[in-house]
Amino acid sequence: MGVRPIGDTITKWLKRLIYLPIILAIIGLLSVAITDRYLLDGELGFVWVEELCVILMIWLIFMSVFIVDRENLHLRVTLFEVKSKWAEWLEDLCLVSFAIILGWTTYGNLPFMFSKYAALGWSIKVGYYAIMVGTAMAVFAKVAKYAARAFGR
């Protein structure tokens, strides 16, 4: 039995400790909000639930980039064939380039964001931080992949 790559371990723990609890929290919060709105006529006053669930979904989506790429679950459109020797490297280069550009432009726009969520009162930047964290995770995963290859793991 060989040693499991670190990416497999990270993927397993992300799914168990972050993704699953957040999905269950979203389901629970929305269930309470729907019950409050339609059965209790808003007595509990959970007007902030929708905003929180949107923020959690944004974080889930951008944090999932790591797993989607790692497990090769993303959609592909093939415009031309590249030799298999270069295909993986080119695909990784495109992903890293896109992630760096997306993260950098998001970071550059943060000083100009002053809005707040209406019910929560949080800065709108909370959702944009997810973009930077998700893209950083994707870039780190690619760097780790090639570092592991370079050092023979």
N, C-alpha and C positions, 0 to 999 in steps of 0.2 A: 504494500500500500504506500503510494507516494505522498509527498507533502502537498497539501492543497495550496493553490496560489492565493496570495493575500487578497486579491480582488474577489474571489469566491467567498471568503470569510466576511469581507466588508459587505458584499451584496446580501448575504444571509442575515447579518445583524441589522442592516438598514431596513430590510423587509420586516423583520420581527420587532425591532425597537422603535422605529420611526413611522414607516408607512402604514402598517396595520393599525397601530393605535390612533394615528391621525384619521384614517378612514373611519374607524369605529367612532371616534369623537364627532366627526362630521355627521355621521348617520344619527348618533344620539342627539346632538344639538338640533339638527333639523327636525327630528321626531318630536322633541319637546316644543320647538317653535311652532310646528304645524298644529300640535295639540293645543297649545296656548291660543293660537290665532283662531282656529275653527271650532274648538270645543269650549274653551274658557273665555272667548271673546276678548283676548288680549289682557287678561287680568294679571298675568305674570310679568308682562312688559318686556319680553325678550325681543326687542327691536334690533338689537345688535348682532343677533345670531347669523343673519344672512351675510353681513359684512365679514364676520370672523370666518365663516365657512368659505367665502371667496378667497380670503387671504390664505387659509390653510390649503385650498386647492391649488393656488398659484405656487405655494411652496412645494407641494407634492409634485406638481408637474415639472418644475425646474430641478428638483432634487432627483427625480426619476431619470433624468438624462443619463446619469451614470449607469444605471441598471439597463436601460433600453439599449444603450450602446454596447455595454458589456455582454449582454445576452443576444445581441444582434436582432433586436425586435423592431427596428425602425423600418420605414418604407424606403424603397429604392426605386429610382427611375434610371434606367440604363440608356444613355444616349449613344455611347460608343464603348467598345470593348478595349480593355487595357490588359496587358499581359498579367497573369496572376501574380507574378513576382512583384509587380509594382502596384497592383490594385489596392491591396491592404494599406500600403504606405500612403498612397494618394488619398484614399478615403479618410485615413487618420489625419492627414495634413489638412484636408478640407474641414473636418470637424473642429480641429484645434483652431484653425484660422477663423472660422465662423464664431466659435466660442469667445475667442479673444476680442474680436471686433464687437460682438454683442455686449460682453462684459465691460469693455472700455467705453463704449458709447453710453451705456447705462450709467457708469460711474461719472462720466462727464456731464450728464444731465441732472444728476442728483442735486447739485446746488440750486437748481432752478425750480425745484418742486416744493411748493409751499402748501398744497392742499392737505386737508385732513378728512378722514372718514367721518361721516356725519354722526353715526350712532356711537362708534367706539371712541372717536376723538383722536385716534392714532394718526401719525403722519402717513401720507400716501407712500412714502419711501419704503415702508415695511414690505410691500409687495415687490418693489424693485430690488431690494436686497436679495430676494430669492433668485433673481436672474444672476447676480454676481456670484452667489454661493454655488448655484448649479453649474455655471460655466467654469468656475474655478475647479469644481470637482471633476468635470469632464476633462479639462486640460491636465489636471494632476493624474487622472487615471491613464491618460495616453502617455504622459511622461514616465509614469511608473511602469507601464507595459514595456516601453523600449529600454528603460533602465534595467529591468529584470532580464530582458533578453541580452543586454550588453554584459551583464555580470553573470550570465549563465544559469539563471533560475527559470 
